[in-house]
Each structure stands twice: as C-alpha cells, then as structure tokens.
C-alpha cells in the first residue's frame, strides 16, 4: 500500500519538475535543489519498501515508520497539486514567461489596491509553495534517517513468496459440503471424449476468488473413482507464483517416475516429460496458476502434446485472464456456497462432539454467524473451527457482534489468501482497490462513478503519447475489468449490450479493503442521539476518505471538521436541512458528494467553495438549489460536476468556461434555461447531458451560448441531446457546431421545441437539421418536434451503423422517409406523427426507384442471386413500435419481389384509431414472436374476427396481444 502511494508521488514529482522547467510560466523559482532532494530521498526509501512492508507484520517500529512515510507522501502530493494548480491558472489567464515575474513585482510594488491584491496573492502563493516544499524535505530527511536504523534490504520483490502454502491432491471428502453441480460438470468434462482436435490436449479451468473452493473442487475430481479409472496417469502440481518452469517440470517427472531427475537444462526436462507420457492418457492438475506470460505457457505446453487422446489439463486460478491465456476449452466459474450448504459445512466443524441440546441452543446464533461468511467456504471453515472450542453462548455472541476482521483466526487464515491476490496487483490498481473501503457495504455501486472517484484521487493517468493517448476513463475501465476478472468485484448488473453498470463487493473482500486502509477510511452512521462512539474514536489527523450517513433527526457531526487532511467526503442524509459550511476547514478535499433523500431542503451552497482548490469531483443530488454560485468557477481542477436529481436547478454559472479541466457535466434533462456564454471553452468535456439552444434575440441575449459553442467539444462521448432547436435561425451557427467531427458520440437526440408557440418555419427546420449532420459512427438517433411535411435530413441514410431510430412528435410529416435502406437498424419507434395517412413502398426506399423505371436499390441478400427478389428492406430490424398515428389508415406493400423485415421479432401498434389492416408480408413473418395491438379499434376488430374464425394470418405468431388481452399464446 505504501509503495503504491510513494510510487505515485514520485511520478507526480518528476512530472511537476519537468513541466515547470519547460513551461513558459515559472511560478516557483529557486527550488530546484529542494525538489531534487525530495526525489533522491523518495527513491532511496522506495528501494527498501518491499522489505519494510514484509517486516511490518511482526515489527511495530517498522509499521510506525511506514505510517509516517505514508502521511508525508500524502502531504507532498497536496503541495505538488497546489503547485500545478497555480501554474495552470496562470497559463489559463494568459500570463507569459517574459512578463510573469515582472508582472507580479510591478503589481506588488504598486499602490493601486485593485491590482496589488492579485499581485500579492500570487507572490504569497509562490512563497507558500516554496516554504512547504522545504518543510516536506525536512520531514522526509528525518524519515530517511530513521530508515537507516532498521537495516532494511534493497529488493524489487513485490511480495514474500514464502507466504504461499503448497497444496496437495489429498482431501478428506467428509469435510466437503455442496459443489455437487460443479463437481458433476467438471467430472463430465474430464471423462468426455471430443471429436474436435482429437490429438490436442484439452484444458479446463476453475476460476474464482481466493478461499472460494477451487482447489477443493479439483481435489474432489482428482480423487473420484471414475476419473481415476479413466486416466493412465494423474499428476498434481501446485504452481503458485512465480511460474517456475524448472520446478514444475521436475515435479511432473517426479510424479511420473517417482524421483527427481538431476537435469540442469529446461529442454532436457521437457524432453523427459514428452517421452514419459507418450501414448498415455494423462490428467495433469495445475493448482493456483497466476502467470499471464503466454511465452512461458506455450513452452511448457509443447512438452505435453505426446499424451494419448483424451488427456486433460485442469488448472485452478483466481484470474479469468489466465484461463483465457492458456486457451481453456471450458471454464467453470466457482460461486459462493448457498446458505444451506454453508450451514451444513459450519455444523461439521462448530458442532463436532457437542450434545444435541447444545447444538439446538446455539443454532440460531450459529446461523447468523454463518450468514456473515457470505458463502465463502474458507471463512465458514475458519469460524467453525474457532467456535468448536467456544462452549458458552456468550462467547458465540461475542464473535457475532465482532467485525469479521477483528477475529484473530480470520486474520491468520483468510488474510494470506486475500493478500496473495492483492500483492499480485500493479501498484496503481492497488490504490484503486483500497479506495473501495470507503464505499457502502452490501450495496450496488455504479461502475462509472467509482472510476470518476478514482480519477479525482489521481489514481488514473492517461496512457500513451498524444497520438495514441488512452482516455483516463478508458484506463479506469481497464482497471475495473482487471479487478473484476480477479474476483474482487461480483454480482454485476449489465445493460442490454452486456456492459457492466453496477456491481457489489463480497463482504469479506470489502472488509479486507478496510483492513488495508485501517485509519484512512471510515464509514460513519449518525443517529438521532449524539455522535456514536465510532466517531469519537477516529484518528482524524490520519483520516483521508469518509462516507457519512445521517439518519432521521441526526445532527451533522462537527467533529468531522477535525479531519483536516480529508480527501473524500461522501454525505447522504435523511434530515439534512442545510449544507454545512466546511469549505475553509476541509481544503484538501478532492471528492465531495452531498445528497439528501426526501425533499429538496438544501437551497444554497455556503460561501467559500472556491477554497477547495484540489476538488475534482462534485456531486449534489436531491439538493434544492436553482443555480451554482459563481465562485464554483474557481475550482480549476474540477473534472466531474454531477447535478442529477436536483429538480429545481435551472442555471449554470456564467463563468463556467474557466473550468477548463471539466470532463463530465451532468444534470437532469429539460431543466436548464440556457447554456452560459463560456461553454465553448469546455473543450475537454467527455459527457454533456444536453445543450440548450436559444434564439439570438431572445430573453437571455448575450448571456447565452449559441450552437457554435459545441464546435471544439470533439471529445464528447456517449450520448448528447440538443434541445430548443426550434429557436435556432442561424444555419451557419448550426454548421459551426461541427457534429460531424464528434466521432465518439454514439447517441444523438435533436429536439425542435421552442420557447414561444408560433408558426413553425418549415424551410428553416430543414436547413438547420441538414447542418447538424453527425459523424457516421452514430448508433442511436432521436428526432422530435421536427415540423416538415415531406423531407427528413438526407444524411440519415448515410448512418451505416445506426441501430436505433426514434421519430416523435413530427406532427406535420406526411410521408415516411425511406428507412428500409438503413442496413444496421434494429429498433424503430414512430410516435405522434399525425400527418401520416398511408405507409407503403416509400418507407422501403423503392418508390422513387420505380418512378424512374429501375429495379429496387436496397440491401442484396448474401445468399441470393442478383435478381430483384434478392433485395432486403429493413434487413436487421427486430423491434418496431408505432404509437399514436391518428391519421394513419393504410399499411400496404405493393412490391412483391422484396424481402421485408426478415429479422422482425416484436411489433407493437398503439393508439392508431383509423388503421384497418397489417400487410401480409409482416403477418406471415417466420421470425415475429410478439404482436401487440392496443387502442386501435378497427384493427382490433379485424384481428378478433381472425382469431375467432380464420387464424391462418396470425397462426405463426407465438404471442398476440390485442387490447391488453392475450388472444394467442405459444404454449411450447
């Protein structure tokens, strides 16, 4: 943990020194020697950190020394951040190198109060930073001198390899509970013969977190009688980390021949294995594999290819990436034990040799203790073994009331297992994991919010050079995926695309993170009666991250103001009537989240928020403010501003353009009145909830930003909504938005609503929407209130990746656009288009072709000839919804030599009162699984008649719902 912090500070220090040297603005001069001294001290300390972290387990004085180093590293990081912030502000204000110093000197010697205030501020800031750097050096000098008294060894080893326990194939089956399903699945794979790749050895992997039971399951299968009889030779090797090719090869030969060969060359060992297994059906179990080095694995695997058909390799690993790297043909993910299985396992240990009456007396409390283990077999066995020797109910109650990591036996048995996984993480990801200790227990956590919190703490850097730079958010996603694949996260909630949106941490893993951070993180709950003892026992001077939950009638705990070095404060309250004023006391904050459940009682942000110069993450929810104070624009480092669920919020600060580091600006749609003039300066934005367009001569006048404010926001990602397009008259301004350059936008919503009701300018709407051509990468498009009778933008048909399209409230539209030409369209929604009376071949995109006497020009079928029957309209459409088309009477396709909607799965028609019938081409679709018709009286009548008499037209549709009632349901 300390090594991770020191490494990050060194990186920050080196970066700051380089930037200060090359930048035009030199804020702090004359401290080069002090900075060099800091670097030298930190590098010398870093060299012995591995040994110090190993020895701290048993040596109290080393642990205290590491704690001093950690606190000093945090302080250095704050000073460097203050330095970088001040330099960045000067650059942003346009002060150049030649004039910077003289500018300050002139102002400071001036008698003009307005100017001297700025000058003195900058001068004092320079002196303050230089003074702090000197003080940090003195502190680090003392720490470095202490280091020399401990005789610490210089080593690059990340962990103490001796901590790893070697597994064996032996198992006491009577101690195993559950896992029958996984055992049967594994056994089936081990005994199966595959026709695919008959000469290749099959690889099976068991993947799961430490202590989940991977080795136990492998032992069960290894010792199964059917498995024993199926193989000529069975070999068990505990691989562990590092992947020692010589040791593994010798262990295999010892299993095969009964003795260890005296061979010094790896090639000789591999040749010996190859010869020994020739023609034999082999089962090789490789327990506890960690390496992701494909080269080592390939070299090792080549010596096994001589085995007989049906030979298998079974690997256990905590890392999904390892299972993929070794080319597993089958992966079994090991989940937690069920509650009954946990209870059964617990009883075998805790109730051993107890009387029936004792067991009955302790059962209720025993079940509660078992529940705390959350399905982790190692935890169940550990606590069960401990309680075997606890006779009194009071002793059991004490264990139940304790935090799981306060139980000594847990630390002895579980800690080594989890430390192995933790120590295997890269330094930068160790900090990301440890930060999770501050997040709520047993709750789903939003993945993207976690990544933004990591960014706020400086745990994530952009990777690569400027040409091939990886976004911080993408790096964060990679870190998250790595932790997930190593089983630190679980219970994922995913979107329709399979992307993780939310997750949970296993309680024991969360407790492990808290154990690592100890006094640095605190989760605090405050009730209605004073401050709980936990708050009074906290070491506030070392507290860095805190989540604070205020229950009904609870007062805000002012003791939190003693945590002067706090970096994260996440507040959620049920009785918070006003936002506490702490900005002048908690100036080290980098992440601040404040929310009140219930009404929006908090109506203003206290003065002084500009003092949070390190702040990068600000989230307010259920807060009743209408606007942010202008002082928020002094938060130079702010990356994330999230105002969702602030229902009264209407206005962003006018000088928001000063927040040049802002990456995510998120708020509820349809609430903002206008976009401030400075929006165009936010060129680093990755997320913008919506852009509100206003008329140039409207009531907001010169305060508002026009569409050309979007021009340089080419980093925008994900989705963007542009509202108020009905107000726009400047076509050139719309062109200057340059949406076509925003290649990372995948979803766009264009809304032509207006400030005032008046006759719509059809020609202007058409020109504006043509000017807003998006990048062809767009996957989702919604157009609303677009008042043009016959023409949608030409660029729609150029969107070859468009998967979802919604046309809504386009009430004047009379002709459907030729959407059948969209090759990737999967979802199509048509709402409130009252001018449509007839839908025919024009929507397929062929009417204009027939008018010119040519054959249809649509998507050719890959399996057909080039004749007209080979063309396909809507080739990938799966879901089609038509809603409230008041004037729609006919839907008929005349062209017969066209395949229409060959993948349609769901069709819903609602509130189309005049529609008479559906086209036969749709009704006879072999892919249509669900047809839903509601509030369409004429159409409903015809279908009810069909259902009562001739069902042939709908007989191939499994589910038909008419007027909210099932008419036909697939029973198969």
Secondary structure, DSSP 4 states (H G I P E B T S, - for coil): -HHHHHHHHHHHHHHHHHHHHHSS---S-S-HHHHHHHHHHHHHHHTTHHHHHHHTTT-HHHHHHHHHHHHHHHHHHHHHHHHHHHHHHHHHTT--HHHHHHHHHHHHH---HHHHHHHHHHHHHHHHHHHHHHHHHHHHHHHHHHHHTTTPPP---SS-GGGPPPP-S---GGG--S-HHHHHHHHHHHH---STTTTSPEEEEEE--TTSSHHHHHHHHHT-HHHHHH-SEEEEEEEESS--HHHHHHHHHHHHHSS------HHHHHHHHHHHTTT--EEEEEEEE----HHHHHHHHGGGTTSPTT-EEEEEES-HHHHHHTT-SEEEE--PPPHHHHHHHHHHHHTTT--HHHHHHHHHHHHHHHHHTTT-HHHHHHHHHHHTT--SHHHHHHHHHS-GGGSHHHHHHHHHHHHHHHHTS-HHHHHHHHHGGGSPTTS-EEHHHHHHHHHHTT----BS-STTPBPHHHHHHHHHHHHHHTTSSEEEEE-TTS-EEEEE--HHHHHHHHHHHGGGEEEEEE-SSS--HHHHT--GGG--EEEEEE-TTPPP-GGGGG-TT--EEEEEESS--S----TTT-TT-SEEEEEESSS-----PPTTGGG-TT--EEEEES---SB--GGGGG-TT--EEEETT-TT--B--TTGGG-TT--EEEE-TT--S--BGGGGG-TT-SEESEEE---TTSTTGGGB--GGGGTT-TT--EEEEEE-GGG---HHHHHHT-GGG-TTEEEEEEE---SS-----HHHHHHHHHHT---TT--EEEEES---SS---GGGGG-TT--EEEEES-TT--S---GGG-TT--EEEEE--TT--EE-GGGGT-HHHHHTT----SEEPTTS-SSGGGEEESTT--EEEEE--TT--EE-----SSEE-TT--EEEEES-TT-----HHHHT-SS--EEEEES-HHHHHHHHHHHHS--TTTTT-SEEEETTEEEE----
